[in-house]
């Protein structure tokens, strides 16, 4: 886990008042609190987090503008970047308030922290799907284990494959995805407000169940049927989920 991913996850989870980004995970002297970290993250992420170096917390923070070569904001660079941003096609624009509201709903849902983190990774498109592994320079078979001619990416894993469509339609949510071109992350963020707390928890659990079944097929050769995947996802007690083996994808 990169330092930016960690702070981004925490800021989304705890809101804009979470100014330091890391304070719940640190002692006063700038030392990691391993107990809390082990409670909130899986074993693989815990190892990565505890290896991250910490800077001097007594130093005053400074702001920088990455769009400028000298890191200083100017009206000129701001204007030019607005023009570039507006020119990008199909860009998803969400206000900070909407983004914060979305994550507050997810964090209040009655699911495990691991399931919440997985949904965050799905929305950010940073799950270790095969296409993302290849982008990171990891050599692997790019195709879905169930669809040998289709590359495994986030959309295929959670929205577009025939297997996952049967799961969503057979779940209590009875979902059908008509727009195959829409990113799954966009669908989640655009439809979150339509879900009751119970249905949101169901959606998050189904996402977790899908990912577990995909990994069991890849690493253990277990082809879990659609109905069994749904049952396992919905019947998993909050405190019963164990970290995946080190050979598994997070």
Buried (B, 14 or more C-beta within 10 A) or exposed (E): BEBEBBBBBBBBBBBEEBEEBBEBBBEEEEEBBEEEBBEBBBEBBBEBBEEEEEEEBEEEEEEEBEEBEEEEBEEEBEEEBEEEEEEEEEEEEEEEEEBBBBBBBBBEBEBBBBBBBBBBBBBBBBBBBBBBBBEEEEEEEBBBBBBEEBBBBBBBBBBBBEBBBBBBEBBEBEBEBEEEEBBBBBBBBBEBEEBEEEBBBBBBBBBBBBBBBBBBBBEEEEEBEBEEBBEBBBEBEEEEBEBBEEEBBB
